[in-house]
Amino acid sequence: MPPDTAAVRDYLLGLQSRLIDALQAEDGRPFLGDGWTRGPEERLQGDGLTRLIEDGGVFERGGCNFSHVRGPALPPSATQHRAELAGAPFEAMGVSLVLHPRNPYVPTAHMNVRMFAARPPGREPVVWFGGGMDLTPYYGFDDDARHFHRTCRDALAPFGAGLYPRFKRWCDEYFFLKHRGEPRGVGGVFYDDFAELGFERSFAMTRAVGDAFATAYLPIVRRRRELPYGERERDFQAYRRGRYVEFNLVYDRGTLFGLQSGGRTESILMSMPPIVKWRYAWQPAPGTPEARLYADFLRPRDWAADDAPAGVPGQGA
């Protein structure tokens, strides 16, 4: 029996709707909606729904996009580990979310869940899943990182004890800026080209990841959104956002896939923060909260460990 890709589409649309409802309730302002369709005369065919907020009450910029496209040939970014499928007709669908809060004490967050189906002529479709979520703080709090990682761990636990450490390591390695020699943030989980549990269980695992995002992130937003901040914190936030831009434009497979396959540019670049700064060879002064981000958070740690000491909320612990 061929994989039920229609069920994946239904789930993704429902996930987007639930996330938007939760984020609008948190922010207090509505997300804009921009539906789109691409016809047979275009390079990709399909449809999608972009949901975006700018200058919100909590989120300075953010989006949660659904897309479902078909194309005549898989681009190189989608076949790094499946060279035998290069050039095959394909179907791809997913939900991608990026949130850039205004308050520098609230971390940026990213989540994505997706499905690919390659349809090589004369063969059965080859289907795989990808996804994950990760956290990018500007001022680190141990409690936030532990909560985020433990939620990821608990979401994956029903599908095998080895998945969380494996996907955490994959996340640490993937969201790493090689030209800077540093990670983008405190990570989370990441997986791609995943089908080893079979279609139904791999789909169920992907649903568990998508469904866990609100539980992982929104409690952090509520803890930090009212913390006072000034120009110093906003300036450092803008500087660190530059790393986010560098990663997404140089390394991110989703961005590269969208651009290589003729995707919708405005939706692809939805992940970009609204205000960014760069400085030449800048380093934070020793002993400052900004320096602590580099020393304590921008390195791999076992955040989900049950024996990790509890921090003091609101005091950088």
C-alpha positions as MATLAB code, in Angstrom:
seq = 'MPPDTAAVRDYLLGLQSRLIDALQAEDGRPFLGDGWTRGPEERLQGDGLTRLIEDGGVFERGGCNFSHVRGPALPPSATQHRAELAGAPFEAMGVSLVLHPRNPYVPTAHMNVRMFAARPPGREPVVWFGGGMDLTPYYGFDDDARHFHRTCRDALAPFGAGLYPRFKRWCDEYFFLKHRGEPRGVGGVFYDDFAELGFERSFAMTRAVGDAFATAYLPIVRRRRELPYGERERDFQAYRRGRYVEFNLVYDRGTLFGLQSGGRTESILMSMPPIVKWRYAWQPAPGTPEARLYADFLRPRDWAADDAPAGVPGQGA';
ca = [
       0.000    0.000    0.000;
       1.456    3.414   -0.939;
       2.149    5.853    1.909;
      -0.822    8.010    2.897;
       0.683   11.399    2.138;
      -2.773   13.008    2.362;
      -2.786   12.205    6.089;
       0.548   13.999    6.435;
      -0.897   17.091    4.760;
      -3.935   17.059    7.049;
      -1.711   16.800   10.121;
       0.575   19.625    9.008;
      -2.298   22.004    8.321;
      -3.779   21.187   11.714;
      -0.415   21.716   13.418;
       0.004   25.116   11.794;
      -3.479   26.155   12.881;
      -2.919   25.049   16.489;
       0.445   26.780   16.707;
      -0.915   30.028   15.305;
      -3.782   29.968   17.802;
      -1.324   29.510   20.675;
       1.103   32.169   19.414;
      -1.631   34.735   18.803;
      -2.914   34.172   22.328;
       0.622   34.699   23.653;
       1.369   37.791   21.575;
      -2.022   39.501   21.684;
      -1.902   40.433   18.008;
      -3.023   38.454   14.957;
      -0.736   36.780   12.455;
      -1.256   37.810    8.846;
      -2.310   35.085    6.408;
      -1.068   34.810    2.824;
      -2.272   31.783    0.866;
      -0.612   30.956   -2.428;
      -0.898   28.510   -5.329;
       1.527   27.581   -8.081;
       0.158   26.215  -11.327;
       1.479   23.751  -13.924;
       3.294   26.458  -15.867;
       5.668   27.112  -12.959;
       8.835   25.321  -11.910;
       7.142   23.948   -8.771;
       3.449   23.164   -8.452;
       1.504   23.220   -5.241;
       0.085   25.453   -2.561;
       0.799   26.831    0.848;
      -0.165   29.218    3.590;
       2.257   31.767    5.055;
       1.366   33.108    8.520;
       3.479   36.050    9.646;
       3.675   38.606   12.447;
       5.756   41.785   12.445;
       5.985   44.307   15.300;
       3.863   42.162   17.565;
       3.455   42.520   21.300;
       6.012   39.767   22.025;
       7.375   38.729   18.640;
       9.253   41.376   16.698;
       9.060   39.105   13.685;
       7.915   35.544   13.291;
       6.253   33.142   10.941;
       4.740   29.699   10.721;
       4.491   28.482    7.146;
       2.886   25.480    5.489;
       3.885   24.414    1.985;
       3.092   21.429   -0.221;
       4.893   21.312   -3.548;
       5.663   18.911   -6.365;
       8.495   19.162   -8.827;
      10.087   17.297  -11.732;
      13.519   16.752  -10.161;
      14.858   16.638   -6.598;
      17.486   19.379   -6.123;
      20.989   18.515   -4.827;
      20.258   19.743   -1.282;
      17.602   17.017   -0.894;
      19.721   14.100   -2.114;
      22.949   14.468   -0.134;
      22.399   11.023    1.392;
      20.269    9.540   -1.413;
      22.321   10.005   -4.547;
      20.340    7.299   -6.364;
      17.265    9.562   -6.258;
      18.933   12.620   -7.781;
      16.700   14.082  -10.454;
      13.614   12.027   -9.519;
      10.185   13.698   -9.451;
       9.239   14.583   -5.899;
       6.618   15.774   -3.485;
       7.532   17.774   -0.373;
       5.443   19.233    2.399;
       6.138   20.716    5.783;
       5.553   23.302    8.453;
       8.387   25.648    9.343;
       8.345   28.109   12.240;
      10.788   30.816   13.315;
      10.131   33.316   16.119;
      12.262   36.379   16.874;
      11.026   37.954   20.124;
      11.634   41.624   20.886;
      12.829   41.113   24.463;
      16.488   39.948   24.347;
      15.896   37.692   27.351;
      13.435   35.614   25.328;
      15.316   33.255   22.973;
      14.708   32.873   19.274;
      13.132   29.532   18.401;
      12.929   27.390   15.282;
      10.837   24.310   14.545;
      10.293   22.323   11.372;
       8.599   19.054   10.457;
       8.535   17.818    6.881;
       8.029   14.875    4.553;
       9.646   14.107    1.218;
       8.406   11.560   -1.296;
      10.627   10.786   -4.272;
       8.823    9.093   -7.138;
      11.433    7.550   -9.458;
       9.890    6.203  -12.669;
       9.038    2.509  -12.529;
       9.681    2.231   -8.778;
       7.733    2.519   -5.561;
       7.806    5.961   -3.936;
      10.610    6.515   -1.442;
       9.358    8.493    1.550;
      11.278   10.013    4.425;
      10.770   12.550    7.205;
      12.804   15.313    8.752;
      12.403   17.902   11.428;
      13.341   19.125   14.853;
      13.456   22.230   16.996;
      16.231   24.362   18.448;
      16.676   27.305   20.794;
      18.903   30.355   20.270;
      19.257   32.453   23.436;
      20.975   35.822   23.667;
      21.152   35.731   27.464;
      21.299   32.183   28.734;
      19.232   30.613   31.508;
      20.022   27.053   32.536;
      16.396   26.371   33.437;
      15.240   27.330   29.945;
      17.755   25.093   28.192;
      16.950   22.162   30.489;
      13.199   22.539   30.023;
      13.520   22.757   26.240;
      15.778   19.707   25.977;
      13.784   17.600   28.418;
      10.623   18.284   26.455;
      12.413   17.121   23.295;
      13.657   14.014   25.088;
      10.211   13.140   26.429;
       8.579   13.587   23.005;
      10.984   11.089   21.428;
      11.095    8.573   24.297;
       8.164    6.394   23.089;
      10.022    5.724   19.838;
      13.322    4.546   21.292;
      15.650    5.602   24.090;
      18.486    6.210   21.662;
      16.702    8.768   19.499;
      17.036   11.835   21.722;
      20.833   11.604   22.249;
      21.278   10.789   18.573;
      19.092   13.679   17.353;
      20.589   16.066   19.936;
      24.100   15.291   18.677;
      22.871   15.726   15.099;
      21.413   19.104   16.060;
      24.657   20.211   17.732;
      26.593   19.252   14.620;
      24.116   20.662   12.107;
      23.539   24.092   13.681;
      27.247   24.836   13.868;
      28.840   27.783   12.090;
      32.062   26.286   10.797;
      33.502   29.648    9.755;
      32.935   30.970   13.293;
      33.781   27.801   15.179;
      30.664   28.118   17.326;
      27.107   26.742   17.537;
      24.081   28.863   16.687;
      22.513   28.321   20.109;
      21.870   25.621   22.718;
      20.452   23.198   20.166;
      17.574   20.821   20.614;
      16.909   17.952   18.231;
      17.342   17.567   14.472;
      16.845   14.657   12.084;
      16.622   14.192    8.339;
      16.272   11.404    5.795;
      14.460    9.410    8.486;
      12.368    6.347    7.603;
      13.881    3.562    9.696;
      10.726    3.027   11.790;
       8.573    2.514    8.702;
       6.120    5.068    7.376;
       3.516    4.941   10.152;
       5.926    5.037   13.105;
       8.223    7.590   11.478;
       5.178    9.775   10.834;
       4.027    9.279   14.440;
       7.468   10.315   15.703;
       7.385   13.423   13.530;
       3.946   14.297   14.901;
       5.310   13.943   18.431;
       8.073   16.438   17.643;
       5.709   18.961   16.085;
       3.185   18.629   18.895;
       5.877   19.172   21.551;
       7.022   22.585   20.361;
       4.459   24.717   22.202;
       5.185   22.846   25.439;
       8.923   23.305   24.933;
       8.906   27.004   24.079;
       5.912   28.924   25.387;
       6.704   28.451   29.113;
      10.094   30.055   28.408;
       8.405   33.004   26.714;
       6.129   33.502   29.722;
       9.045   33.372   32.174;
      11.174   35.946   30.338;
       8.889   38.295   28.384;
       8.507   40.858   31.195;
      12.169   41.024   32.233;
      13.429   44.621   31.929;
      16.052   45.357   29.274;
      17.788   48.347   27.718;
      19.796   49.411   24.711;
      22.791   47.271   25.732;
      20.743   44.073   25.601;
      19.076   45.047   22.321;
      22.458   45.809   20.800;
      23.856   42.395   21.765;
      20.698   40.694   20.517;
      21.138   42.371   17.118;
      24.793   41.313   17.007;
      24.005   37.674   17.811;
      21.151   37.664   15.301;
      23.857   38.107   12.691;
      24.970   34.556   13.421;
      21.421   33.374   12.734;
      21.475   35.075    9.340;
      24.901   33.677    8.498;
      23.827   30.115    9.237;
      20.556   30.299    7.347;
      22.050   31.822    4.206;
      25.242   29.739    4.108;
      24.413   26.316    5.547;
      20.709   25.689    6.096;
      19.436   22.863    3.887;
      15.859   24.126    3.985;
      16.862   27.558    2.696;
      19.077   26.033    0.028;
      16.353   23.565   -1.011;
      13.835   26.366   -1.388;
      16.146   28.550   -3.441;
      17.463   25.686   -5.596;
      13.995   24.338   -6.357;
      12.416   27.654   -7.255;
      10.500   28.099   -4.026;
       8.676   31.206   -2.878;
      11.342   33.713   -1.849;
       9.282   35.659    0.706;
       8.368   32.441    2.509;
      11.921   31.082    2.373;
      13.359   34.260    3.905;
      10.666   34.461    6.582;
      13.301   33.191    9.028;
      15.379   36.374    8.806;
      15.332   38.629   11.890;
      14.179   42.233   11.387;
      17.193   44.066   12.918;
      20.757   42.722   12.686;
      24.253   44.120   13.332;
      27.774   43.026   12.532;
      31.035   44.204   14.101;
      34.635   43.561   13.176;
      36.385   41.022   15.483;
      34.216   41.957   18.475;
      34.411   40.050   21.766;
      32.365   40.609   24.941;
      34.182   41.887   28.008;
      35.154   39.107   30.464;
      32.758   38.544   33.320;
      29.748   40.120   31.596;
      26.407   38.402   30.931;
      27.265   38.535   27.238;
      30.519   36.658   27.864;
      28.619   34.021   29.845;
      26.623   33.134   26.737;
      29.865   32.084   25.026;
      31.412   30.397   28.055;
      28.418   28.482   29.390;
      25.886   28.088   26.597;
      27.584   28.056   23.197;
      29.068   24.620   23.734;
      27.491   21.149   23.767;
      26.048   20.170   27.158;
      23.816   17.385   28.383;
      20.943   19.725   29.182;
      18.383   16.950   29.634;
      20.336   15.079   32.322;
      18.037   14.290   35.239;
      20.789   15.032   37.747;
      21.453   18.529   36.397;
      21.124   21.060   39.241;
      18.104   23.326   39.202;
      18.770   26.962   38.447;
      17.269   30.123   39.814;
      14.688   31.457   37.328;
      15.316   35.039   36.297;
      18.909   35.127   37.552;
      20.751   33.574   34.650;
      20.949   30.233   36.398;
];
